[in-house]
Amino acid sequence: MQSIPNVPLPGHNIQLLLRDTEAFSGHVRDIIVFWVFPGASNQVDMPGTPPMGDISSHVTITTKTFLRYTQLKALLSSIRRFYSNIKVIIADDSFEPEHMTKEHIEQYFMPPAQPFSRVSDLQVGGTVQGNQFYFSILYEEGEEMEGGCLHRKSKKKFSSLPGYPQCSLTSGVVNFFLARTDAVQKVGFDPKLQRVAHSEFFMDGLGSLLVATCNHVSIGHQRKQNQSKYHHFRYPARSDAEFKLRLYFFKNHLKCIKYG
């Protein structure tokens, strides 16, 4: 704790105080005290039991499939190479569902072509880790009437994660990640976003999710195939992007979202 005794700080100077930190953490706040007032303390958080057992008893894999059973089977085969008994939950909104009946698999059928938010209750959703794609999100405050701006910058990291030199803190990662269920549920998936809501999930979690990317973890992408029926639903129209801008203006008072 640092103190600067007996230094006059007129009101108009207080708002100009700046402080640089050596390490980034989304959950740490600095407190500058100029006057002391009596106050009340909050209750401490309830302690929890540390995890015990192997990874299969603490992690559930969830995936949403739509018209891509070939890719789903390749994913399941890859998972079973390393984790023979880990539970996999499949949210299936295909037009003609194909049953996956192997052990440690739960498959839930939904009406066709559902947005990702419809399966948010099934998500294992905190600390989030991924690789190959990560980005920072910076908020720039704007005028009172117009609103501020969000800047999403690819391949941008903050400080290293203490105790894990191969990992760095960031704002968002590839849409394949390990996360705490309670943390993701606090953010949730916006049901108004029908097709693409990857970056938007981390935008909504800015300031509450603690996200890290690790360079010793790699996630491979399957070879793309010509699936015209799937692509018709996968890639949204221009009107979808325009709707997002209107949504975030009213939702978070943003006048713009910039990608770089």
N, C-alpha and C positions, 0 to 999 in steps of 0.2 A: 504494500500500500504506500502511495506517495502523497505527500501533503505540501502545500505551498502556503505557509502562514503569513498573515498580515499583508496580503496583496490585495489592493482595492480592485474590484471587478464590477464596473458599471454594467447595468443591464444590457446595454447595446453591445458590449464586448463579449458577454457570455455566449451569445449565439454564434460568435466567430471562432470559438475554441475548436481546434482540430487535434486529433491524436492518431498516430500510426501504430499499428500492432505488428508484431513480428510473425505471428501465426494466426491462421484463419480458423474460426469455429463458428458455425451458425447458431450455436446455443449459448454462447457466452456474451454477456453484456458488461460493459464498463459502467461504473457508477461514480459520478463526480458529485461530491457533497460540498455545498457552500454554507448551508445552515442545517442545524440539527433540530428535528421535530420529533415528538414522541409518536410511536407507531406500534402496530401489532405484528407479530410474526405469524407466518402461515404454518400449518401442520406439515411435518415431514412426510415424504412419500413412504408408502408401505413397502417393506422389504419383500423380496421374492426369492424363491429357491433357485440356485444356479442350475443350469441344464445338466442332466446326467444321461448316460447311454450314448449310442452311436448316432450318426447323423440322420438315419432313417426314422428315428423316434422324435425328431425335432423339426424336420423339413418335409414339406409337401410340395410337389411340383404341380403347377397348374398351367394349362395351355388351352387356347381357344382354337378350334379347327373349323374350317369352312371350305368345303370342296377340295381339300388337299390331304386325302388319306395316304397317298404315297409318301408325302413329307412327314406326316404324323407317325407312320410306321418306322421311318428312318430315325426320327427323334426317339421313339420308344426303344428301339434297338440300341441306340447310342447310350441312353440312360442305363439300360440293363447291363451294359458292359462294365459299369463302374458301381452301380447301386442296384443290387439284385432285388431288394425288397422295399425300396422307397415308394411311397404312395404317389400315384399320378392321377390328377383330376382333369378330365377332359370336358370342356364346355363345347358342345357340338350343335351348331346351327345350320348344318348342311340341308339341302333340299331333299336328298335321299340318304338318310343316315346309315352308316355302316357300323355295326356293333363291334366294340373292342372288348373281348371277353377274357383277356389274360389276367393273371393274379396281380393283386395290388393296383388295380386300375378301377377308377370310378368314372363313369361316363354319364353326363347329364345332357339331355336333349332339350332344345329350345326351338321356338319358331324360327324359320329361315332368316338369314341375313341380319342378325342382331348386332348392334354396336357393342364394342368391348365393354362399355360400362354396364351392360345388362348382366355380366357375370362377375361384377365387382364383389359380390358376397362370397364368391368361390375363391377369390384371390388370396394368395399367400403374400400378404403385403406387410424412423428407422434408418438403419444403416443399409445402404444399397451398394452393391458392388457389381462392376461389369468391365468390359474391355472393348477395344477397337473403335468405339465411338463414345465420346463424352463431350460435355459442353458446360460452360458457365452461363449463368443468368444474372444479369446486372439490372437493377432498377434505377432509372433516372427520373427524379421528381420533376414534374412540369407545372404549368400554370394551374391555378385552382379550377378554372372553367374547362380547360382542354384536357387535363389529366397528364400522367407521366408516360414513360416508355420503358419497355423491356428490351434488353439486348441479349440475344442468345449467340454465344461465340463458340464455335466448334474447336475441339482440341485445346481447350483452356482449362487449366487446373489451378488450384490454390496451393496451400502448404501441404507438406507430407503428413500422413496419418501417424500420430505418435505410437511408437512400438511396432509399426509396420512400414519400414522404409521403402518397400516396393509399391506402396499405395499412396494415393494423394486425394485430398478432398476436392470435390467439384460440385456442380449443381444438378447434373443429369447424366444418365448413361444409356447404353444400348437397351432396347426393349426386351431384355433377357437378363434378369437380375435376381439376386438373393436379398430378401428383405424381411423385416419383422411385420407380422400380421397387424398388430395394433397400430403401428406407425402408418401403414398404407391405408388402413381403414379410417384413420383420422383425416386423411387427405381426400380419399375417395376418387372415383372416376366420374367426371361430369356427364350426366345422361344426355345433355343437349348436344354433345359431340358425337355424331353418328358414325364416322368412319375413322378418321385419323386423330388420335389424342395422345401421342407419345410425349412430345415436348410439353404439351399442355398439362399433363399430369405433374411433371416436375415444376412447372410454373406455379400450379396451385399449391405445391408443397414447399415453395421457396420460403425459407425461414423456419420450417418445422422439420423437414426431412434432413437427416445427416447423411450425405452421399459421398461415396468414395469409389475410385477406379484403381485397379491394380494391374500393373504391367506384366505380372507373371501368370495371369489368367487369360486364356484365349477362348473365344467362342466362334466356331466356324458357321458359315451360312451355306445352306444347301444350294446346289446348282439350280438356277432359275429355269423353269420350263414354260412352254407356251400354253397358257391356260386362259383362253379368251373369256370364258364365263366368269372365272374368278377375278380377272383384271377389271371387268366391268363394275364390280362392286368395290374392288380394292382402291382404285384411284378416284378420288372425289372430283366433282366439277368445280369450276371457278367460283360458283355461288357458295360453295362450302367454305372457302377461304374468306370470302366477304362476310359470311355469317359469323365466323370466328372473331373478326375484328369488331363487329357490332356487339357480340356477346361479351368480350373482354372490356369494351368501353363501359358498359353498364355494370358488369360484374366487379371489375377492379379499377374502374376509372382510368383506363389506358387509352391514349390516343394513337399509339403505334406499338408494333412488335417488330423488331429488326433482327434479321438472321445474318450471321457472318462466320 
